[in-house]
Amino acid sequence: MKRLTAEEEIALATRIQEHGDEEAFNTLVLGNMGLVVFVVQKIPSWNLDSCLSRDDMVQEGNLALMRAARTWKPQNRFATYARKLIYGQVMRAIENTGQMIRVPVPVQEKIRKLKKTASQLVQQLGRAPDANELAAASDMPLDQVRDLLLVSQRQPISLDAYHRENATEGDEYE
């Protein structure tokens, strides 16, 4: 598939929105499939601790690309609009499958921002930053930084682990 020019993208978007033209939709989507692969490749490696394979991420990105093709209003380049949607949908898919205990997406976004800030501070300081330095660099309150660090490090445990540890000799449980 050849690369589309900005004028061709605008003409295709107009046909899609005014006439529901499926051929224009397919042309716009197929002409921008490389964008999905590009965005997926740019996802930081520390985000790939999920069960989602690269193929699954590309599929999620393709869904976002199709949504972008249907909703794009030609005020800026299609790639700029689609890239945001693709990245957002892939990151949500990673976040929804990456943990046994689901943490709300806004909290995960704050944790991601904190990890990015921590990575930058490690490069600047040559050591791992403490909570005070993270709070100052990320413009978050210290107690929120501590809470986010705790949430990001939690490992799931069995629901009956507490019961086993505190059971007395006469207690029976299954």
C-alpha positions in Angstrom: 0.0 0.0 0.0 1.4 3.4 -0.9 1.7 6.1 1.7 -1.1 8.6 1.7 -0.6 12.4 1.4 -2.4 14.8 3.7 -4.8 15.8 0.9 -5.7 12.2 0.2 -6.3 11.6 3.9 -8.7 14.6 4.1 -10.5 13.5 1.0 -10.9 9.9 2.4 -12.1 11.3 5.8 -14.7 13.4 4.0 -16.0 10.5 2.1 -16.2 8.3 5.3 -18.0 10.9 7.3 -20.4 12.2 4.7 -21.2 9.0 2.8 -20.1 6.2 5.1 -17.8 5.0 2.2 -16.3 1.6 3.3 -13.8 1.7 0.4 -12.4 5.0 1.7 -12.4 3.7 5.2 -10.4 0.6 4.2 -8.0 2.8 2.2 -7.4 5.1 5.1 -6.9 2.3 7.6 -4.6 0.2 5.3 -2.6 3.2 4.4 -1.8 3.8 8.1 -1.3 0.3 9.4 2.5 0.9 9.7 1.7 3.6 12.3 0.3 1.0 14.6 3.5 -1.1 14.5 5.5 2.1 14.9 3.6 3.1 18.1 3.8 -0.4 19.6 7.5 -0.5 19.1 7.9 2.8 20.9 6.2 1.5 24.1 8.8 1.4 26.9 10.1 -2.0 27.9 9.1 -1.6 31.5 5.4 -1.6 30.4 5.7 -5.0 28.8 5.4 -7.0 32.0 1.9 -7.9 31.0 0.5 -11.1 29.5 -0.1 -9.2 26.2 2.1 -10.2 23.3 3.3 -7.8 20.6 0.7 -9.3 18.3 -2.1 -8.6 20.8 -0.8 -5.0 21.1 -0.9 -4.6 17.4 -4.5 -5.9 17.3 -5.5 -3.4 20.0 -3.7 -0.7 18.0 -5.6 -1.7 14.8 -8.9 -1.3 16.6 -7.9 2.2 17.7 -6.8 3.0 14.2 -10.2 2.0 12.9 -11.9 4.1 15.5 -9.6 7.0 14.5 -10.5 6.6 10.8 -14.2 6.9 11.7 -13.9 9.9 14.1 -11.1 12.0 12.7 -11.9 15.7 12.0 -9.2 17.1 9.6 -7.9 19.9 11.8 -4.5 18.3 12.1 -2.7 15.3 10.5 -4.4 12.0 10.7 -1.2 10.3 12.1 -1.1 12.8 15.0 -4.7 12.0 15.9 -4.5 8.3 15.4 -1.2 8.0 17.3 -2.8 9.3 20.5 -5.7 6.9 20.2 -3.5 3.9 19.4 -1.1 4.6 22.3 -4.0 5.1 24.7 -5.8 1.9 23.7 -2.6 -0.3 23.8 -1.6 1.1 27.2 -5.1 0.4 28.5 -5.0 -3.1 27.2 -1.6 -3.6 28.9 -2.8 -2.2 32.2 -6.0 -4.3 32.1 -4.1 -7.6 31.6 -0.9 -6.8 33.3 -1.9 -7.4 36.9 -3.8 -10.0 38.8 -5.3 -7.3 41.0 -6.7 -4.5 38.8 -5.6 -1.0 39.7 -7.8 1.8 38.3 -6.4 3.3 35.1 -5.9 6.8 36.6 -3.8 5.4 39.4 -1.8 3.3 36.8 -1.2 6.4 34.8 0.2 8.2 37.9 2.4 5.2 38.6 3.7 5.2 35.0 4.5 8.9 35.4 6.3 8.3 38.6 8.3 5.4 37.1 9.3 7.7 34.2 10.4 10.4 36.6 12.3 7.9 38.7 14.1 6.7 35.6 15.1 10.2 34.7 16.3 10.9 38.2 18.4 7.7 38.2 20.2 9.0 35.1 20.7 12.5 36.7 21.7 11.4 40.2 23.5 8.1 39.4 21.4 6.3 42.1 17.8 5.5 42.9 15.9 8.5 44.1 14.2 8.6 47.5 10.5 9.4 47.9 11.2 13.1 48.7 13.1 13.6 45.5 10.4 11.8 43.5 7.7 14.0 45.1 9.6 17.2 44.2 10.4 16.1 40.6 6.9 14.8 39.9 5.0 17.7 41.5 3.0 15.2 43.7 2.5 15.3 47.5 4.9 13.1 49.4 2.2 10.9 50.9 0.7 10.3 47.4 4.1 9.3 46.1 4.6 6.8 49.0 1.1 5.4 48.4 1.8 5.0 44.6 5.1 3.3 45.3 3.4 0.9 47.7 0.6 0.1 45.2 3.1 -0.5 42.4 5.1 -3.0 44.4 2.3 -5.0 45.9 2.2 -8.7 45.1 -1.0 -10.7 45.3 -1.3 -13.2 48.1 -3.8 -15.9 48.8 -7.0 -14.8 50.5 -6.6 -17.5 53.2 -2.9 -16.8 54.0 -3.9 -14.6 56.9 -6.2 -17.3 58.2 -3.5 -20.0 58.0 -0.9 -17.8 59.8 -3.3 -17.0 62.6 -5.0 -20.3 63.0 -4.9 -22.0 66.4 -4.7 -25.8 66.9 -8.4 -26.3 67.2 -9.3 -24.3 64.1 -10.3 -26.2 61.0 -10.4 -24.8 57.6 -10.3 -26.2 54.1 
